[in-house]
Amino acid sequence: MTQAPTRRQWLSQASAAALALAGPSAFAQSASASAWPNKAVKLIVPFNAGGATDISARVIAEKLSTRLGQPVLVDNRGGAAGILGTDAVAKSAPDGYTFVLSLSTSLLINQFLYTKMPYNPQRDLALVSQIADAPTVLVVNANVPVSTGPELMAYISKNKGKLSYGSWGVGSQAHLVGAQISQTLDADMSHVAYKGEAPMLQDLIGGQIQIAIASALGAKPHIDSGKIKALGVTGEQRMTVLPQVPTLPEQGLKDEVFRTTGWVAIAAPAKTPVEVVQRMSAEVRAVCALPEVRERFAAMGFTTVGSTPEQFAAFYKREYPVWERLVKASGAQLD
């Protein structure tokens, strides 16, 4: 007499049958996911080496290498406001060996800014984990006679058409914040776009521009030396690295442009096996929870997050209309 299969045997047989019905690709995907990773993993950063995004990637990559048992290699591919490197990931094989670590710029904002994009973030990328919030600092030249965000707004209103603000590129958070301030106050401020944050800050120190939005990493040495003044930070929480600088919302500036921050996150090519995306997300969350990683990020003015793909997707959905409105309000558009 043939013995009836146990429940475990039945489930195993049913799973095998389902894979067989799904075809060879399902077998391959399941096998690759269970064995992942069995070689080096590439983490593409779509910006040049040395900046906060690159530093974040190297901190994460070092810890991931230990946890995954395979090298995690950082590959800088700067250009076109993060588009070139992000597009390279979007067009990579969805095998779990290529990821992008980037900013909200290339993962979200650029789709509203550029009339032609080589990739669609929603269609071509799988969200893995939001790594950190990246608030920025509202700074002014040391000779501007203000000390707070509201004082700056009053000063701008009294000097319409006379002031300039800088950014590290058209469509950057710095540009969008400045444009929103200028539009709200009908201030007719001039926007000066630089190729990077360093030259922007040098011109702010020199007085060629009066106002800027900057990263804590770039601005803090000049704030500490008194060459520029920090008036407030974006977002809802003060920065650990600049604890004496209040947030702009706590100073009474309630516009959403002051409440919103940039962010750093990891994504994979669309159709990357779900098991791999979930595993990578879990490992990233574990890395983000490490005290030394949290301290390293805090020193750059970032706040670690570490989210699941589902949490990241929900966050992305909330952020989408905010940045869409800000870009349209700025009038910025690029080919």
N, C-alpha and C positions, 0 to 999 in steps of 0.2 A: 504494500500500500504506500502511495506517495504521501509524504508528510506535508501538511499545510505550512506555508511560509510564515515565519514570525513577522510581527509588525515591522521590526527593523529591516528585515529582508525585503518585505513588501515595499517599504518606502524607498529603499535603495534601488529596487527593480523599477519602481515608478519613475524615479528621478532619471535613471538611465534611459528609460523609454522616452521620456519627455525630451531629453537631449538628442536622442536618435531622431525623433520626429522633427526637431528643430533644425537638424542638418549638421554637416561637418563644422560650420562656422561656430555654432554654439559649443561644440566639443572643444574647439580650439580656444574660444574665449574663456571657457570654464577652466581649462587646463592652464592657460597663461595667467589667469587671475590667481589661481591657487599657488602657482610657482613664483609669483611676483614678489620682489624683484630678483632676477638671477644675473643681472649685469648692472652697469652704471646707469644712474638716472640723471637726466639733464634738466637743469633749472635755468630757463632762459630769462634774463633780465633785459627788458627792452630799453634800457638807458645805459649811459656810459658808466664805467667803473668809478668808484670814489664817492658817489652820492649816497643819500640815506637809503634809497631803494636797494642799491648794490650792497651796502653794509648789512641791511636787513636780510637779504638773500644769503649772504655768506654766514651769518649767524645761524640761520635756519638750516642751511645745507650741512654745516658741520655737525649739528646735533642729529639731523636726519640720517646722515651717513652711519653714525653709530647705531641708531635704532634699526635701520633697514639692513645693515650688514653689507651694504654696497656703497661705492662712492656716489655722492651727489655732487655733480659738477655744475658750477655757475658759469653761464655763457652770456657775456654782455653783447647785446646787439642793439645799440642805440640808433636813433634816427626817427624823424617824423613824429615827434611827440609820443613815442612808444609804439607807433603803428607797425614799424618794420618787424621788430622782434615778436610782437603779439601775433602778427599775421603768420610768422614762421611757425609758431606753435599751432595756430588754427589749422594750418595746412600739413602738420606733421601726422605721421601714422598714429592712430589712437591705441597704442599698445602699452601705455603706462610708463613709457620711458622718456617722455618729453612733457614738461610743464612750463608754465609762465608764472613768474612772480613779478607783479606789476602794481601800478597805482590805479586809482579810480579813473585817472585820465584815459588810459588806453582800454580799460575794461568796461567803462561806462560812458564817460563824458564825450569822447571823440566822435561817437556815432551821431551826436547832435550837432557837432561843430563842423565836420567834414561832409561835403556834398557827395564825395565818392570815397567809400571805404572798401578795402580789399577783403574784409571779413565782417561778419555780423556777430557780435558777442553772444546774442541769444541763440543763434543757430549753430555757430561754429565752435563754441567753447562750453565746457562743462565746469561749473563752479565747484571748487574743492573746499576752500576755507578762507574766510577773512582773517588775516593774521593780526592786523593792528589798525586802530584809528590813528590818523595823522593830522592833528590840529595844527593850525598855523598861528603866527604872531603878527598882529598889526603894529607896524613900526613906523617911526617918522625920523626925519633928520633932526639932529640934536638942537638945531636953532628954531624949530617950529615951536611956537609958544603954547603948547598944550601938554597935558599929563594924563588924560583919560580919553576913552572912546567918545563919550558925549561932547567933551571939549573939542575934539577933532571935528566932529560933525558940525558944531557951531562955527568953527574956524573955516571949514570948507564953504559953508553957506555964506560967510562974509567975504570970501575971496573967489567968487565964481569966475571961471575962465582963466585963473592965474596959477593953478596948481597942476602938478603932474604926479602920476602914480606909476610904479613899475611892476613888471611881472616877469616870470621866467619863460614866457611864451604866450602867444595868442591862444585863448581857450583854457589856459591853466586856471587853477583855483584862484591864484593871485589876480589874474585878469578879471575873472568873473566877479570876485568880491569888489574890486575897485570900480568896475563898470556899474554894479548894482548901487554902490554908494553914490556915484556920480549921477546916475539916472534918478534915484530917489530924491536927491537934494537939488536936482536940476543945476548941477554945479559946473558942467562943461569942463571936467578935468581931462587933461591929455593923458593918453595911455602910451607908455613906452615899453615895448616888448624886447627883452634881452635873450641872448642865447645862453641861458643858464642863470642860476641864482647869484653866483659870485660877482659877476659884473654889475648886476642890478644893485647889490648891496654896496659896492664900491661907489656907484653913482649916487646912491642915497646918502652915504657918508660925505661925499663931495658936494652935495647940494644940487646936483643936476636934476634930481627928482626929490619930492618932499615926502612921499608916502609910499609904503610897500607892504605887501603881505609876504612873510618869509617863514622858512622852517626854523625851528628852534636850533637845530644843528648848525645852520648857517649864520643865524642872527646872534646867538648867545655871546660869542666872544666880543662882538661889537657893542652889545648891550652892556656887558660887564665893564667894558673899557669906557663907556659913556659916549661913544661915537654916534650911537643912535639911541632912541628911546622906545621902549616897549609900552604900548598903551593897553593891550588886551589880547586874549587868545580866543580863537574860534572854538565852538563846541560848548559842552555843558560842564566840563571838568577842567580845573586848573592843571597845568603841566607840572609834573614832579620836578622837572629840571628848572622851571621858572615859577616856583610856588608863590612868589610875591606879586605876580602879574595876574590880575583877576580876569575872568572870562568876560567877553563882550556882553553876553546875555545877562550876567549878574550885574553889569553896569547899566542895565535898562535898555540895551539895544536888542530888540526882539525879532528883527527881520530874520527870515530863515537862512539867509546867506551867512549870518554870524553864528547860527546854531549848528550848521552843517560843517563836517570836517572831511578832509580827504581820507583815503584808506589804502592799505596795502593788502594784497590778497594773492592766492594761488588758484590757477585754473588749468584745465587740461583740454586737449582736443576733444571735440564732441565725439560721442560713441566710444570713448574710453570705457572699458568694462566697469560696471557699477561697483563690483567688488574691489577693484583697484582704487577707484575714486574714494570709496568709503575707507579703505585701509590707509591711503595717503592722508586723508582728512584726520583720521584718528591719530596718526603719528604726528602730524602738524600740531594738533591740539595738545598732545603730550609735551611737545617741545615748547609751545607757547606758555605752558604752565610752569616751566622750570624757572626757579628764582633768578638764576644768572641771565636767562634770556629776557625776563621781564625787566631786570635792572638795565640791561644793555639797551633795550628799546626805550625805556624811560629816559635814559641819558640823551636820546635823540628827540625827545618830546613826544614819543609815541606811547600809546596805551595798548598792550597786547589784548587780543580778543580770543582767537582760536574758536572757530564756529564749525558746526556740521555743514554738509552741503545743503541740507534743508534750511537751516538757519540763515546761511549765506544767501540762498535764493530769496527768502522772505525779506531780508534786509535790502537786497538788490532791488526788489520790486518796490519797496518804499522809497528808495533813493532815486529811482528812475524819473518820476515826474518832477522832482525837485530840481535836478540838474538840467532836465529838458527846459524847464521854465527859465532857469538862470541863463542858459546859453542863448535862448531866444531873446530874452530881455537885453542881453549885452549887445545883440546885433552882430556878434562875431560869426564869421563863416569862412571856411577855407575849402579849396579844391582838393 
